[in-house]
Amino acid sequence: MATIFTKIVKGEIPSYKIAEDELFYAFLDINPLTKGHTLVIPKKEVDYIFDLDDDLMKGLSVFSKRVAKAIEKIVPCKRIGVAVLGLEVAHAHVHLIPLNSEQDINFEHPKLKLSNDEFNEIAEKIRTAFV
């Protein structure tokens, strides 16, 4: 059975897409900790990030870096934090979270409630900044 992320990649479930290439897909988290909180996934469905083959793991890291640089151009923050939890969806993924303090990456904090328009505006700006 395909994960929700595979369904997003296939276009079966809508997403606020940031960037995509033949191997990876980046989109805004719909339950963000901060504005610009983005998920980056390999299109290949692999449950555990450390089960990715070496080339895919390297590619995920480089693609995530490119996405993080685009987020930094748009979202005011000191850094982009990186988190890999992997328990909530059985599909390897990286969280890129704009940070102004270490508390911004606390997953126990309440999630932001953004409107569809806010998500679309953020996604469009980051997409434009993605090189």
C-alpha positions as CSV (number, residue, x, y, z in Angstrom):
1,M,0.0,0.0,0.0
2,A,1.4,3.4,-1.0
3,T,2.2,6.0,1.6
4,I,0.6,9.4,1.7
5,F,3.9,10.8,0.4
6,T,3.8,8.5,-2.6
7,K,0.3,9.6,-3.3
8,I,1.4,13.2,-3.1
9,V,4.3,12.5,-5.6
10,K,1.8,10.8,-8.0
11,G,-0.6,13.8,-7.7
12,E,-3.3,11.7,-6.0
13,I,-3.2,14.0,-3.0
14,P,-2.6,17.8,-3.4
15,S,0.4,19.4,-1.9
16,Y,2.1,22.8,-1.7
17,K,5.0,21.8,-3.9
18,I,8.3,23.7,-3.5
19,A,10.6,21.7,-5.8
20,E,10.9,18.5,-7.7
21,D,13.3,16.6,-9.9
22,E,13.4,13.1,-11.2
23,L,14.3,11.6,-7.7
24,F,13.1,14.0,-5.1
25,Y,10.1,16.1,-4.1
26,A,9.8,18.9,-1.6
27,F,6.5,20.4,-0.2
28,L,5.3,22.4,2.7
29,D,4.3,20.5,5.8
30,I,0.6,21.0,6.3
31,N,1.1,20.9,10.1
32,P,4.1,23.3,10.3
33,L,6.1,24.2,13.3
34,T,7.1,27.5,11.6
35,K,6.2,29.2,8.3
36,G,8.2,27.6,5.6
37,H,8.5,24.2,7.3
38,T,9.1,21.9,4.4
39,L,9.3,18.1,3.9
40,V,11.8,16.6,1.4
41,I,11.3,13.1,0.3
42,P,12.8,10.6,-2.2
43,K,10.2,9.7,-4.8
44,K,11.2,6.1,-4.3
45,E,9.2,4.7,-1.3
46,V,11.7,3.5,1.3
47,D,10.5,3.4,4.9
48,Y,13.7,4.2,6.9
49,I,16.1,6.9,5.8
50,F,19.1,4.7,6.6
51,D,17.8,2.0,4.3
52,L,18.3,4.4,1.3
53,D,21.1,3.4,-0.9
54,D,24.2,5.6,-0.7
55,D,23.6,7.5,-3.9
56,L,20.0,8.3,-3.0
57,M,21.0,9.3,0.5
58,K,23.7,11.7,-0.9
59,G,21.2,13.1,-3.4
60,L,18.6,13.6,-0.7
61,S,21.1,15.6,1.3
62,V,22.1,17.8,-1.7
63,F,18.5,18.4,-2.8
64,S,17.6,19.3,0.8
65,K,20.4,21.8,0.9
66,R,19.1,23.5,-2.3
67,V,15.6,23.7,-0.8
68,A,16.9,25.0,2.5
69,K,18.8,27.8,0.6
70,A,15.6,28.8,-1.1
71,I,13.7,28.8,2.2
72,E,16.4,31.0,3.7
73,K,15.9,33.6,1.0
74,I,12.1,33.9,1.8
75,V,11.5,33.2,5.4
76,P,13.2,35.4,8.0
77,C,15.3,33.0,10.2
78,K,18.7,32.5,11.7
79,R,19.1,29.0,10.2
80,I,17.2,26.1,8.7
81,G,17.0,23.2,11.1
82,V,17.0,19.7,9.9
83,A,15.1,16.9,11.6
84,V,14.7,13.2,10.6
85,L,12.1,11.4,12.8
86,G,10.6,8.9,10.5
87,L,7.9,7.6,12.8
88,E,4.9,9.5,11.5
89,V,4.9,8.3,7.9
90,A,6.6,5.1,6.7
91,H,8.4,7.0,3.9
92,A,11.9,8.4,4.4
93,H,11.7,12.2,4.7
94,V,13.6,15.2,6.0
95,H,12.0,18.2,7.8
96,L,13.5,21.6,7.0
97,I,12.4,24.1,9.6
98,P,13.2,27.8,9.7
99,L,14.7,28.6,13.1
100,N,15.1,31.7,15.2
101,S,15.5,29.7,18.4
102,E,16.0,26.0,19.3
103,Q,12.4,26.0,20.5
104,D,11.2,26.4,16.9
105,I,12.1,22.7,16.3
106,N,10.1,21.3,19.2
107,F,7.6,18.9,17.7
108,E,5.6,19.0,20.9
109,H,4.6,22.6,20.3
110,P,1.3,23.4,18.8
111,K,1.4,23.5,15.0
112,L,0.6,26.7,13.1
113,K,-2.8,27.1,11.5
114,L,-2.3,28.6,8.1
115,S,-4.9,29.4,5.4
116,N,-4.8,27.9,2.0
117,D,-3.8,31.3,0.7
118,E,-1.0,31.6,3.2
119,F,0.4,28.1,2.2
120,N,0.1,29.0,-1.5
121,E,1.9,32.3,-1.0
122,I,4.8,30.8,0.9
123,A,5.1,27.9,-1.5
124,E,5.1,30.2,-4.5
125,K,7.8,32.5,-3.0
126,I,10.1,29.5,-2.1
127,R,9.5,27.9,-5.5
128,T,10.6,31.1,-7.1
129,A,13.8,31.3,-5.0
130,F,14.7,27.6,-5.7
131,V,17.6,27.4,-8.1
